[in-house]
Amino acid sequence: MTCQDCGGMLKVTRAPYRYTESGLPGVVLLGVEVRRCQKCGAEEVAIPRIEELHRLMAQAVIRHPHRLAPAEIKYLRKWLGWSGIDFARHMGTTAETVSRWEQGRVPMSPQADRLLRLMVATRAPVTDYPLDALAAIGEKPPARPMPLRLQWDRGRWLSEAA
């Protein structure tokens, strides 16, 4: 194999790789194939099953018992696949607030921290609950809880608003 930058020979090893491209400081990948150019020092890495790696990283971040750091907030937002504006709409805040969280100018509230962790923990493709439905949720509390009718049917529960 030859270097794409200078044409020199690449030496292939299995070595620890500091994964700065993730946006999270301190992520080190062990046992990955690292290719280093013997002529110019350029480095390439082969990261297998990268989607699984990113999911595992997100799960590790939300399980750590500290408040989320700015880089972690940004990583989780990107992992969820949201722009700053979409993320703000999901969180019930403004894009400016999201920017302040991600830059470390304003700490994320404990409630927003928990909400973000919950969204990451329960993330699944949803096709019947558009973002507009979240934005339409009123801020005023209801006068009374919504009545529900629940039915056990063929080994599972079914619900509908009464």
C-alpha positions as CSV (number, residue, x, y, z in Angstrom):
1,M,0.0,0.0,0.0
2,T,1.1,3.5,-0.8
3,C,0.5,6.9,0.8
4,Q,-2.1,9.0,-0.9
5,D,-0.2,12.2,0.1
6,C,3.3,11.4,-1.0
7,G,3.3,7.9,-2.5
8,G,5.5,6.5,0.2
9,M,5.1,3.0,1.6
10,L,2.5,2.5,4.4
11,K,3.4,0.3,7.4
12,V,0.3,-1.5,8.8
13,T,0.1,-2.2,12.5
14,R,-2.6,-2.7,15.1
15,A,-2.1,0.1,17.6
16,P,-4.1,2.4,19.8
17,Y,-5.6,5.3,17.8
18,R,-6.8,8.6,19.4
19,Y,-10.2,9.1,17.7
20,T,-10.3,12.9,17.6
21,E,-12.6,12.9,14.6
22,S,-15.4,11.8,16.9
23,G,-15.4,15.2,18.5
24,L,-15.1,13.7,22.0
25,P,-11.7,14.2,23.7
26,G,-10.1,11.1,25.2
27,V,-11.6,8.5,22.9
28,V,-8.9,5.8,22.1
29,L,-9.6,2.9,19.8
30,L,-7.7,-0.3,20.6
31,G,-6.9,-3.1,18.1
32,V,-7.7,-1.1,15.0
33,E,-5.6,-1.2,11.8
34,V,-3.4,1.9,11.6
35,R,-1.4,2.7,8.5
36,R,1.5,5.1,8.8
37,C,3.5,6.4,5.9
38,Q,7.2,5.8,6.5
39,K,8.1,8.7,4.3
40,C,5.8,11.6,5.4
41,G,4.2,10.3,8.6
42,A,0.7,10.6,7.3
43,E,-1.7,8.2,9.2
44,E,-4.8,6.3,8.1
45,V,-7.0,4.1,10.2
46,A,-9.5,1.4,9.3
47,I,-12.5,1.6,11.7
48,P,-14.8,-1.4,11.3
49,R,-18.6,-1.2,11.9
50,I,-18.4,2.6,12.6
51,E,-22.2,2.9,13.2
52,E,-22.0,0.4,16.0
53,L,-18.9,2.2,17.5
54,H,-20.8,5.5,17.5
55,R,-23.8,3.9,19.2
56,L,-21.6,2.4,21.8
57,M,-19.9,5.7,22.4
58,A,-23.3,7.5,22.8
59,Q,-24.4,4.8,25.3
60,A,-21.2,5.2,27.3
61,V,-21.6,9.0,27.4
62,I,-25.2,8.9,28.7
63,R,-24.3,6.3,31.4
64,H,-21.5,8.3,32.9
65,P,-22.7,9.9,36.1
66,H,-21.6,13.5,35.5
67,R,-23.4,16.4,33.9
68,L,-22.9,16.4,30.1
69,A,-19.9,18.4,28.9
70,P,-20.2,20.7,25.9
71,A,-18.4,18.3,23.5
72,E,-20.7,15.4,24.7
73,I,-23.8,17.5,24.1
74,K,-22.6,18.2,20.6
75,Y,-21.7,14.6,20.0
76,L,-25.1,13.3,21.1
77,R,-26.9,15.9,19.0
78,K,-25.0,14.8,15.9
79,W,-25.4,11.2,16.8
80,L,-29.2,11.8,16.9
81,G,-28.8,13.2,13.4
82,W,-30.2,16.7,14.2
83,S,-29.1,20.1,13.2
84,G,-28.9,22.7,16.0
85,I,-32.3,24.0,15.0
86,D,-34.0,20.6,15.0
87,F,-32.3,19.7,18.3
88,A,-33.6,23.0,19.8
89,R,-37.1,22.2,18.7
90,H,-36.9,18.7,20.3
91,M,-35.6,20.2,23.5
92,G,-38.1,23.0,23.6
93,T,-35.5,25.7,23.5
94,T,-33.8,28.0,21.0
95,A,-30.9,27.3,18.6
96,E,-29.0,30.1,20.4
97,T,-29.3,28.2,23.7
98,V,-28.1,25.0,22.0
99,S,-25.1,26.9,20.7
100,R,-24.3,28.2,24.2
101,W,-24.6,24.6,25.6
102,E,-22.2,23.2,22.9
103,Q,-19.7,26.1,23.3
104,G,-19.7,25.8,27.1
105,R,-21.0,29.4,27.6
106,V,-24.1,28.2,29.5
107,P,-24.5,24.9,31.3
108,M,-27.3,22.6,30.3
109,S,-30.0,22.4,33.0
110,P,-30.3,19.1,34.8
111,Q,-33.7,18.6,33.2
112,A,-32.4,19.2,29.7
113,D,-29.5,16.9,30.5
114,R,-31.9,14.1,31.5
115,L,-34.1,14.7,28.5
116,L,-31.1,14.4,26.1
117,R,-30.0,11.2,27.8
118,L,-33.5,9.8,27.5
119,M,-33.7,10.6,23.8
120,V,-30.4,8.9,23.1
121,A,-31.4,5.9,25.2
122,T,-34.7,5.4,23.5
123,R,-33.8,6.5,19.9
124,A,-35.6,4.5,17.4
125,P,-36.9,5.4,14.0
126,V,-40.3,7.0,14.4
127,T,-42.5,7.4,11.3
128,D,-45.8,8.5,12.8
129,Y,-44.7,11.3,15.2
130,P,-43.3,14.2,13.2
131,L,-41.2,17.0,14.8
132,D,-44.2,19.4,14.3
133,A,-46.2,17.4,16.8
134,L,-43.5,18.1,19.4
135,A,-43.5,21.8,18.7
136,A,-47.3,21.9,19.0
137,I,-47.3,20.7,22.6
138,G,-48.7,23.5,24.7
139,E,-46.9,25.0,27.6
140,K,-49.9,25.4,29.9
141,P,-50.6,22.4,32.1
142,P,-54.0,20.6,31.5
143,A,-56.9,21.1,33.9
144,R,-57.0,17.3,34.4
145,P,-55.1,14.2,33.1
146,M,-56.2,12.9,29.8
147,P,-58.5,9.8,30.1
148,L,-57.3,6.6,28.5
149,R,-59.0,3.4,27.6
150,L,-56.7,0.4,27.7
151,Q,-57.5,-3.1,26.4
152,W,-55.7,-6.4,26.7
153,D,-56.0,-8.1,23.3
154,R,-54.3,-11.3,22.1
155,G,-51.4,-11.0,24.5
156,R,-50.7,-7.3,24.3
157,W,-52.1,-4.0,25.5
158,L,-53.8,-1.5,23.2
159,S,-54.5,2.0,24.2
160,E,-56.5,4.9,22.8
161,A,-57.3,8.3,24.1
162,A,-60.9,8.4,25.4
